Amino acid sequence: MDQGTQGKVFDKRINHAPYNFHLEKHQTIDFADFLCDLHQRFTQRQQELARKRTEVLEASHKGSLPDYKETSEEISGDWKIELPVWCEDQRNQMTGPADDGALVVKMLNSGAPGVMIDLEDSMANTWENLSQGIQYAVMALHGDLTYYDQKRQKEVSIKDSETVIWARVRGLHLNQAGVIREELMSASVYDVARIAFAVDRKKLKHNLCFYIPKSESAEEGLFWRDLFQAVEEKLGWEKGYIKCMALVEAHPFAYQIEEFIYNLRDHILGLNLGRWDYMASLIHFNLEDEKWVLPDRNTIPSDVAFFQNLRELQVEICHKHGLLAIGGMTALYPSRVDVELNERALKVLEADKKNEADVGMDGAWTGHPDQNEIAVAQFPKPNQIDVRKTELEEKPNLRPVPVGVGKHTLDGTRAAVRTVIRYRHGVLSGKGASLLDGYMEDLATDRIYRLMIAQRIKHRDSVEILDDGKEVKHTPEFITQVFDEELKKILEELPENEHFREAERFTKARHLSEEMITNGHFDPI
């Protein structure tokens, strides 16, 4: 895709509208005016918030790590939101990419109390995927989306249910190019505007609901509040009609969640611990610290202290103010063809969600219809907002070093390299999430693996990575060798009829992945 906009070249990683796109021609004049006004009011503010994020990360790498701040009595007091009746039960929120219409219908027909239709991490961030995803999201909100089931030879529509539908828009870290010539636009502004302007309130079962990703400060809550209220005002909606949940996915944000929800109290209904992005962020902010070289990803228990302490803090703050506390995704997926994998995946799911329920959380995230029943069953009632742990330390340690946890092995490095190559191949093929070795990998887990590889290179002289008991120095040259070896294995495993078509794409994915690590590209773009 041409990245130029009348001579101006943007970062090739930025989603770019086609060169021949003209807002007034491809959308209505009313929408163009609506969007341009929001763009003028909010994009510069978004750019400033993004700049502040960079400063916080740089400060962290110089030794000034995120920490709690003194907060006012007004913010930390006993104020509460009123949880709507239609949102009292969110024991499982099923999630999947918005551009997969069949999956969206299947999720909505799964019986899950909530469904999050994703325009972000699980969807490739291209103009074509985004446009399709927004169209399907609006159709799903209206109950109009269908797909043709080839196996049953029939059209499948959305069943009538009480399922709450959420749309996850792109976060403040992302820009949208090409919508307005010569200018970058906040991707958040674009996505919210497209969905809000397109929905017909008469067709909605409940308030319009968004999921906010990748927040990094309490100040960003004011951005979302003002954006939602500007949309409401321009569309003639009552104040507070737009509702939202927000993901806790960034390490500095974990220290400011009470301030954030206070700033968004007219709109926010809950917080969700997006633990894979949070793990990536935790590594990123501690990249200079050799003690934070994490073990092989799949040897880290889900109840590791840096997760568990945050879970407990999230539950206490949310329940104190009447909000839902939702747990994160279990990456190991069930299988309808592999009995052993299916049994293991559902057992892991049950233990993971039981842990979240025992902490006091109100629900979970899953990505497969077969996970819904088990996930919901772990939570004893529609919500646990009455659960408060008064004995909890007011400001718990959110950076407990993971001593004695997991293993640091060459096999773990190889698994990371193999995954990032195959994940990037999926992105080049238009997929934002890929099922690999039984695990659903998206941009969050891809970031974890790239950061883990970078850690092992950076701290190779102080952290042992073992292979059959022998230390293996992770020099840049050695990692290049591992990338070459893993690519060779992947290509050798390709079916003969796919080799010619896919070899070039896998090779490109291999070079892009290592290049991202070498260049320090770890932001979720």
C-alpha positions in Angstrom: 0.0 0.0 0.0 1.3 3.5 -0.9 2.2 5.2 2.4 2.6 8.6 0.8 -0.1 11.3 1.2 0.6 14.0 -1.5 4.3 13.8 -0.9 4.2 13.3 2.9 5.5 9.9 4.0 4.4 8.3 7.3 5.8 5.4 9.3 5.0 2.3 7.2 3.6 0.7 10.4 0.8 3.2 10.5 -2.6 2.2 9.1 -3.1 4.2 5.9 -6.2 4.8 3.9 -5.8 4.2 0.1 -4.2 7.0 -1.9 -7.4 7.7 -3.7 -9.5 7.9 -0.5 -11.4 11.2 -0.1 -13.4 11.6 3.1 -16.2 13.6 1.6 -16.6 11.2 -1.3 -16.3 7.9 0.7 -18.4 9.0 3.6 -21.3 11.4 4.0 -20.7 15.1 4.4 -22.4 15.0 7.8 -19.9 12.3 9.0 -17.0 14.2 7.5 -17.9 17.3 9.5 -18.5 15.2 12.6 -15.1 13.5 12.3 -13.1 16.6 11.4 -14.4 18.5 14.4 -13.4 15.7 16.7 -10.0 15.4 15.0 -9.4 19.1 15.5 -10.3 18.9 19.1 -8.6 15.7 20.1 -5.8 14.6 17.9 -3.2 17.1 19.1 -4.1 16.1 22.7 -3.6 12.5 21.8 -0.2 13.2 20.3 0.8 15.0 23.5 -0.3 12.1 25.6 1.8 9.8 23.4 4.8 12.0 23.8 4.4 11.9 27.6 4.4 8.1 27.4 7.7 8.1 25.7 9.1 10.3 28.5 7.9 7.9 31.2 9.5 4.9 29.5 12.8 6.8 29.0 12.8 7.8 32.6 12.2 4.2 33.6 15.2 3.0 31.6 17.3 5.7 33.5 16.2 4.3 36.9 13.1 6.3 37.7 10.5 3.6 37.6 6.7 4.0 37.8 5.3 4.3 41.3 2.2 5.3 43.3 1.4 9.0 43.6 -0.3 10.9 46.4 -4.0 11.1 45.6 -6.7 13.4 46.9 -9.4 12.4 49.4 -12.0 13.1 46.8 -10.6 10.5 44.4 -9.9 7.8 47.1 -13.1 8.4 49.0 -16.3 6.3 49.0 -17.8 7.4 45.7 -19.5 4.7 43.6 -20.8 4.3 40.1 -24.2 2.8 39.5 -23.8 -0.5 37.6 -26.6 -0.9 35.0 -28.8 -4.0 35.4 -27.9 -5.2 31.9 -24.2 -5.3 32.9 -24.5 -7.0 36.3 -23.4 -10.4 34.9 -20.1 -10.4 32.9 -18.7 -13.7 34.2 -17.2 -14.3 30.8 -16.5 -11.9 28.0 -15.7 -13.7 24.8 -13.3 -11.8 22.5 -12.2 -12.0 18.8 -11.3 -10.0 15.8 -14.0 -7.8 14.4 -13.2 -8.5 10.7 -14.1 -12.2 11.1 -17.9 -12.0 10.7 -18.5 -15.7 11.2 -16.5 -15.7 14.5 -18.4 -12.6 15.7 -21.7 -14.4 15.1 -20.5 -17.6 16.8 -19.3 -15.6 19.8 -22.6 -13.8 20.1 -24.4 -17.2 19.9 -22.1 -18.9 22.5 -24.1 -18.0 25.5 -21.3 -15.8 26.9 -22.6 -12.9 29.1 -20.4 -10.5 27.2 -18.7 -10.3 23.8 -15.9 -7.9 22.9 -15.6 -7.3 19.2 -12.0 -6.3 18.6 -10.6 -3.7 16.3 -7.2 -3.8 18.0 -4.6 -6.5 18.9 -6.4 -9.5 17.4 -6.9 -7.8 14.1 -4.3 -6.9 11.5 -4.1 -3.1 11.6 -4.7 -2.4 7.9 -7.3 -0.2 6.2 -9.1 -3.1 4.6 -9.3 -5.1 7.9 -10.3 -2.0 9.8 -13.1 -1.1 7.4 -14.5 -4.6 7.4 -14.2 -4.8 11.2 -16.1 -1.5 11.8 -18.8 -2.7 9.3 -19.2 -6.0 11.1 -19.2 -4.4 14.5 -22.0 -2.0 13.7 -24.0 -4.9 12.1 -23.5 -7.0 15.2 -24.6 -4.1 17.5 -27.8 -3.9 15.3 -28.3 -7.7 15.4 -28.0 -7.8 11.6 -24.8 -9.8 11.1 -25.0 -13.3 9.5 -22.6 -15.8 8.0 -23.1 -18.8 5.7 -22.3 -22.1 7.4 -20.8 -24.3 4.7 -21.0 -27.5 6.8 -24.7 -27.1 7.6 -25.5 -25.4 4.3 -27.5 -22.6 6.0 -27.3 -18.9 6.8 -26.7 -18.3 10.5 -27.9 -15.2 12.2 -27.4 -13.7 15.7 -29.8 -15.3 18.3 -31.7 -13.1 20.6 -30.0 -12.9 23.9 -29.0 -10.7 26.8 -25.3 -10.7 25.8 -23.6 -7.4 26.3 -21.7 -6.2 23.2 -18.4 -4.2 23.6 -16.3 -2.8 20.8 -12.6 -2.5 21.5 -11.3 0.5 19.5 -7.6 1.3 18.9 -5.7 3.0 21.7 -4.0 6.3 22.1 -0.7 4.9 20.9 -2.0 4.4 17.4 -2.4 6.9 14.5 -4.6 6.8 11.4 -3.1 8.2 8.2 -4.7 9.2 4.9 -8.2 10.1 6.2 -7.3 13.8 6.1 -4.6 14.7 3.6 -1.2 15.5 5.0 -2.3 14.8 8.6 -2.2 12.0 11.1 -5.4 11.4 13.1 -5.9 9.7 16.4 -6.9 6.1 15.6 -9.1 6.2 18.8 -11.0 9.2 17.5 -11.5 7.7 14.1 -12.8 4.4 15.5 -15.1 5.9 18.1 -16.5 8.4 15.6 -17.1 5.7 12.9 -19.0 3.4 15.2 -20.9 6.1 17.2 -22.1 7.9 14.0 -23.2 4.6 12.3 -25.2 3.1 15.1 -29.0 3.3 15.2 -29.9 3.7 18.9 -33.3 2.1 18.3 -31.6 -1.1 17.3 -29.3 -1.3 20.4 -30.2 -3.6 23.3 -28.2 -1.5 25.7 -26.0 1.6 25.8 -23.2 1.9 23.3 -20.2 0.3 25.0 -16.5 0.6 24.2 -13.4 -1.2 25.5 -10.4 1.1 26.0 -7.0 -0.5 25.5 -3.4 0.4 26.3 -4.0 3.3 28.8 -0.9 4.5 30.6 -2.0 7.3 32.9 -4.9 8.7 34.8 -4.7 11.8 32.6 -5.7 9.7 29.6 -9.0 9.0 31.4 -9.8 12.7 30.9 -9.2 12.3 27.2 -11.7 9.5 26.9 -14.2 11.2 29.1 -14.0 14.4 27.0 -14.1 12.4 23.7 -17.2 10.4 24.8 -19.0 13.5 26.0 -18.1 15.4 22.8 -19.6 12.6 20.7 -22.7 12.5 23.0 -23.2 16.2 22.6 -22.8 16.2 18.8 -25.2 13.3 18.4 -27.8 14.7 20.8 -27.3 11.8 23.3 -27.7 12.3 27.0 -24.5 12.6 29.0 -23.1 9.3 30.1 -24.9 7.3 27.4 -21.6 5.9 26.2 -20.3 3.3 28.6 -16.9 1.6 28.7 -14.5 -0.8 30.3 -10.7 -0.3 30.3 -7.8 -2.7 30.2 -5.0 -2.6 32.6 -2.2 -3.4 30.2 0.6 -1.0 31.0 2.9 -1.1 34.0 2.7 2.7 34.9 -1.1 2.6 34.5 -1.3 0.0 37.3 -0.3 2.7 39.8 -3.0 5.1 38.7 -6.1 3.0 38.2 -8.1 4.6 40.9 -7.4 8.1 39.5 -8.3 6.9 36.0 -11.7 5.4 37.0 -12.5 8.6 38.9 -11.8 10.7 35.8 -14.1 8.4 33.8 -16.7 7.7 36.5 -19.6 8.9 34.3 -18.9 6.2 31.7 -16.7 3.4 33.1 -18.2 0.1 34.3 -15.1 -2.0 34.9 -11.4 -2.8 34.5 -9.9 -5.8 32.9 -6.4 -7.2 33.6 -5.0 -7.7 30.1 -2.2 -9.7 31.4 -0.2 -10.5 28.3 0.1 -6.9 27.3 0.8 -6.2 30.9 3.6 -8.7 31.0 5.1 -7.2 27.8 4.9 -3.7 29.4 6.5 -5.0 32.6 9.4 -6.3 30.7 9.7 -3.1 28.6 9.8 -0.8 31.6 12.3 -3.1 33.4 14.4 -3.8 30.3 17.6 -2.4 31.8 17.3 -4.6 34.9 18.9 -8.0 34.7 16.7 -9.3 37.6 13.7 -9.0 35.2 14.9 -11.3 32.5 11.8 -13.5 32.6 11.8 -17.3 32.2 10.4 -19.1 29.2 6.9 -17.7 28.8 5.0 -21.0 29.2 6.8 -21.8 32.4 5.5 -18.7 34.2 2.5 -19.7 36.4 -0.6 -17.6 35.9 -0.6 -16.8 39.7 2.9 -15.4 39.7 3.2 -12.6 42.2 3.5 -9.7 39.8 0.1 -10.7 38.4 -1.5 -11.8 41.7 -0.7 -8.6 43.5 -2.2 -6.5 40.7 -5.3 -8.7 40.6 -5.9 -8.1 44.3 -5.4 -4.4 43.9 -7.7 -4.2 40.9 -10.5 -6.1 42.7 -10.3 -3.9 45.8 -10.3 -0.6 43.9 -13.0 -1.7 41.5 -15.3 -3.1 44.2 -14.7 -0.1 46.4 -16.3 2.1 43.7 -18.9 -0.3 42.4 -17.0 -1.4 39.2 -16.5 -4.9 37.8 -13.1 -6.5 37.9 -12.5 -8.8 34.9 -9.6 -11.2 34.5 -7.5 -11.8 31.4 -7.2 -14.3 28.6 -6.1 -17.9 29.0 -3.8 -18.4 25.9 -4.0 -22.2 25.7 -6.9 -23.1 23.4 -9.2 -26.1 23.3 -9.1 -28.3 20.3 -12.0 -30.3 18.7 -9.5 -32.6 16.9 -6.8 -33.2 19.5 -8.4 -34.9 22.6 -5.2 -34.6 24.7 -4.7 -30.9 24.0 -8.4 -30.2 24.5 -8.4 -31.9 27.9 -5.2 -30.0 29.0 -6.5 -26.7 27.7 -9.8 -26.9 29.6 -8.1 -28.1 32.8 -5.7 -25.0 32.6 -8.7 -22.8 31.9 -10.6 -24.1 34.9 -7.7 -23.6 37.3 -6.9 -20.1 35.9 -10.5 -18.8 36.2 -10.9 -20.4 39.6 -7.9 -18.5 40.8 -9.4 -15.2 39.4 -12.7 -16.0 41.1 -11.0 -16.8 44.4 -9.3 -13.4 44.3 -12.7 -11.8 44.0 -12.9 -11.0 40.3 -16.3 -10.8 38.6 -15.5 -12.5 35.3 -13.0 -13.6 32.7 -12.0 -13.3 29.1 -12.0 -16.2 26.7 -11.7 -16.6 22.9 -13.3 -19.9 22.1 -17.0 -20.9 22.5 -16.0 -24.2 24.1 -14.4 -22.2 27.0 -17.6 -20.3 28.0 -19.4 -22.8 30.1 -16.3 -23.7 32.2 -15.3 -20.1 32.6 -18.7 -19.0 33.8 -19.0 -22.0 36.2 -15.9 -20.8 38.2 -17.6 -17.6 39.3 -20.1 -18.3 42.1 -22.7 -15.6 41.2 -23.3 -12.9 38.6 -20.7 -10.7 40.2 -18.7 -10.4 43.4 -18.8 -6.6 43.9 -19.5 -7.2 47.6 -16.1 -8.9 48.0 -13.7 -6.6 49.7 -10.3 -7.6 51.1 -9.7 -5.0 53.8 -6.5 -6.7 54.9 -4.9 -5.9 51.6 -1.9 -3.6 51.7 -3.0 -0.2 50.4 -0.1 0.1 48.0 1.1 -3.4 47.3 4.4 -4.2 45.5 3.6 -4.3 41.8 7.2 -5.2 40.9 8.0 -8.3 42.9 11.0 -9.9 41.2 10.1 -13.4 39.9 12.8 -15.3 41.8 12.6 -19.1 41.5 9.9 -19.0 38.9 10.1 -21.0 35.6 13.1 -21.9 33.5 15.5 -20.0 31.3 16.3 -22.3 28.4 17.5 -22.3 24.8 14.3 -24.3 24.0 12.4 -21.3 25.4 14.3 -18.9 23.1 13.7 -21.1 20.1 10.0 -21.3 20.9 10.0 -17.5 21.1 11.8 -17.1 17.8 9.6 -19.7 16.1 6.4 -17.9 17.4 7.4 -14.4 16.3 8.2 -15.6 12.8 4.9 -17.4 12.4 3.0 -14.6 14.1 4.5 -12.0 11.7 3.7 -14.3 8.8 0.1 -14.2 9.9 0.1 -10.4 10.0 1.6 -10.3 6.5 -1.3 -12.6 5.5 -3.9 -10.2 7.1 -4.4 -12.0 10.4 -3.9 -10.3 13.8 -4.2 -13.5 15.8 -2.9 -17.0 15.0 -3.4 -20.3 16.8 0.2 -21.7 17.1 1.1 -24.9 19.0 -2.2 -24.7 20.9 -1.8 -21.1 22.0 -3.7 -18.1 20.6 -1.0 -15.6 19.8 -1.8 -12.0 19.1 0.2 -8.7 19.2 0.5 -8.9 23.0 2.2 -12.3 23.1 4.3 -11.4 20.1 5.6 -8.4 22.0 6.3 -10.6 25.0 8.5 -12.9 22.9 10.3 -10.1 21.1 11.1 -8.5 24.5 12.2 -11.7 26.1 14.6 -12.3 23.2 15.9 -8.7 23.6 16.4 -9.2 27.4 18.4 -12.4 26.8 20.7 -10.6 24.4 21.1 -7.4 26.6 21.9 -9.4 29.8 23.7 -12.3 28.3 26.7 -11.9 30.6 24.7 -11.9 33.8 21.8 -14.3 33.2 22.3 -18.0 32.3 20.3 -19.5 29.5 20.8 -23.3 29.6 20.7 -26.0 27.0 21.1 -29.5 28.5 22.7 -28.0 31.5 25.2 -25.9 29.5 25.1 -22.1 29.3 24.4 -20.6 25.9 25.5 -17.0 25.4 22.7 -15.1 23.6 24.8 -12.8 21.4 23.2 -11.0 18.5 25.1 -13.3 16.2 23.7 -16.4 18.0 20.1 -15.1 17.8 20.6 -14.5 14.1 21.7 -18.1 13.8 18.6 -19.3 15.8 16.3 -17.2 13.5 17.9 -18.9 10.4 17.6 -22.3 11.9 14.0 -21.9 13.0 13.0 -20.4 9.6 14.6 -23.4 7.9 12.6 -25.8 10.1 9.4 -23.9 9.3 10.0 -24.0 5.6 10.9 -27.7 5.7 7.6 -28.4 7.4 5.5 -26.6 4.8 3.4 -28.9 2.6 4.9 -29.1 -0.9 1.9 -27.4 -2.5 2.3 -24.4 -0.1 6.1 -24.0 -0.2 6.4 -21.8 -3.3 3.6 -19.5 -2.2 4.5 -19.2 1.5 8.3 -19.4 1.6 8.9 -15.8 0.6 6.3 -14.5 3.1 7.9 -16.6 5.9 11.3 -15.3 5.0 10.1 -11.7 5.1 8.4 -12.4 8.5 11.7 -13.8 9.8 13.7 -10.7 8.8 11.0 -8.3 10.0 10.8 -10.0 13.4 14.6 -9.8 14.0 14.7 -6.3 12.7 12.1 -5.2 15.2 14.1 -6.7 18.0 17.4 -5.1 16.8 15.8 -1.7 16.4 14.0 -1.8 19.7 10.5 -1.7 18.2 8.5 -3.0 21.2 5.6 -0.6 21.3 2.3 -2.3 20.4 2.2 -1.2 16.7 
